[in-house]
Amino acid sequence: MDRVGIGIIGLGNISGAYLKAAALFPVLDIRAVADLDMARAEKVAAEHGIRALSVDDLLADPEVEIVLNLTIPAAHVEVGLKAIAAGKHVYSEKPLGIDFASAKELIAAAEAAGLRVGCAPDTFLGGSHQAARALVDQGAIGQPLGGSATMVTPGHERWHPAPAFYYDHGGGPMLDMGPYYITDLVNLLGPVARVTGVTRTPRTTRTILSEPLKGTEMPVKVPTHVTGIMEFTGGAVVQILMSFDVEGSRHPRIELWGSEGSMVVPDPNRFDGAPQVLPQRGEWAEAEVTLPHGDGNYRSLGLADMAHAIREDRPHRASGALALHVLEVMESILAAGAEGRAIDLTTTCDRPAPLADSPVATAPVTTEKETSA
Ligand SMILES: NC(=O)c1ccc[n+]([C@@H]2O[C@H](COP(=O)([O-])OP(=O)(O)OC[C@H]3O[C@@H](n4cnc5c(N)ncnc54)[C@H](O)[C@@H]3O)[C@@H](O)[C@H]2O)c1
């Protein structure tokens, strides 16, 4: 396999997970790293035996085919547009951007240049979520009627070293965690046609509880308790709650209800777990997960799929079209909450093909199991 050259821009909290998991995918060849903070880039480069470059030099580097954009959400589109202008494919952490209009420009620029945009999350490609998809496709719950998606946490200021961006424009629980849930639901049920929403912002300032900024007050500029209803084009109606204001919950993260039964879908922020199915007049039972990528942290799988897709000249799964649709769903739920009305979506997308249709070469996992927060 002709490996694909990757250059990473943005070396913060999540970059370690990518640098570690990339070793699982022979197609990925990380050739350079860059960050606004050059000292950080040099430190990471030294640890991994790769080159540290300035952002501009990385973008100009002929060895880099895909720019892996791990900057903060507010910089995703700007960095993505620079990558496309430099003739590189770009794969971004989620969300695709912090507003639908500018993210649309990124997709249009890539299309005009004949380049690819990929975007996290890729957890929907994990063995547990692919198993849930196969069950839906095989009719295990019959015709999907509805479901729920629930993510609650008291807030990332308890653990993230620099959590202010989660409460600034472009932050909030919907744009931060919504991508995992809505991407998984689109993979399971297809695209969304219409949404409504109701939002709350119970606190206008919050205090950082983690080091090194413990005690610092942060302004809250976005709704932190976001509820919505999503009407899927296939007919299913899913209620969603994304909150940074709730201590805990026993609601399943995702549950689906169909004409022939119900299903609890595993945590969409993880690759592992197993779906649970309740057939008509039967008992809840855990499904067996035999598909790959269900037993560890494979955060790079979507990037590896895109690298294979470039070499194999086929569509990649964690695509710009999927991420743009998910961003429009999220922004529309927030707008519906602000404006008190239902909003019709302007975008749609195809469900990505099951991963088993064109597998991604993977080395055996040697790392211990870990969370994929
Ligand atoms: N932290 C997590 O656990 C986590 C998990 C999943 C996804 N993500 C996503 O990963 C992305 C990054 O999150 P993080 O927690 O690593 O953030 P972070 O703040 O820890 O790191 C971001 C890094 O990007 C750099 N950067 C910012 N703007 C830049 C620019 N224009 N050019 C070059 N470098 C730039 C910063 O200097 C910093 O080193 C976000 O989109 C987030 O949603 C984070």
The ligand as a Gaussian input file, in Angstrom:
#p B3LYP/6-31G(d) Opt

LIG

0 1
 N       -9.883000      17.435000      24.023000
 C      -10.587000      16.396000      23.682000
 O      -10.727000      15.408000      24.453000
 C      -11.251000      16.320000      22.335000
 C      -11.920000      15.151000      22.010000
 C      -12.467000      15.026000      20.771000
 C      -12.371000      16.047000      19.874000
 N      -11.766000      17.195000      20.206000
 C      -11.715000      18.260000      19.205000
 O      -10.363000      18.456000      18.854000
 C      -10.134000      19.832000      18.527000
 C       -9.013000      20.355000      19.366000
 O       -9.369000      20.203000      20.725000
 P       -8.250000      20.218000      21.864000
 O       -8.958000      19.846000      23.105000
 O       -7.056000      19.447000      21.405000
 O       -7.930000      21.794000      21.872000
 P       -6.655000      22.511000      22.502000
 O       -7.040000      23.897000      22.800000
 O       -6.073000      21.658000      23.609000
 O       -5.568000      22.485000      21.311000
 C       -5.722000      23.215000      20.094000
 C       -4.339000      23.463000      19.523000
 O       -4.488000      24.090000      18.252000
 C       -3.586000      25.183000      18.169000
 N       -4.171000      26.150000      17.245000
 C       -5.304000      26.891000      17.443000
 N       -5.562000      27.646000      16.365000
 C       -4.575000      27.395000      15.466000
 C       -4.284000      27.859000      14.150000
 N       -5.049000      28.749000      13.547000
 N       -3.183000      27.367000      13.528000
 C       -2.385000      26.448000      14.138000
 N       -2.613000      25.970000      15.385000
 C       -3.682000      26.434000      16.030000
 C       -3.420000      25.686000      19.590000
 O       -2.204000      26.391000      19.751000
 C       -3.475000      24.368000      20.374000
 O       -2.183000      23.794000      20.508000
 C      -11.465000      20.532000      18.740000
 O      -12.126000      20.650000      17.516000
 C      -12.236000      19.598000      19.655000
 O      -13.637000      19.685000      19.425000
 C      -11.173000      17.347000      21.407000

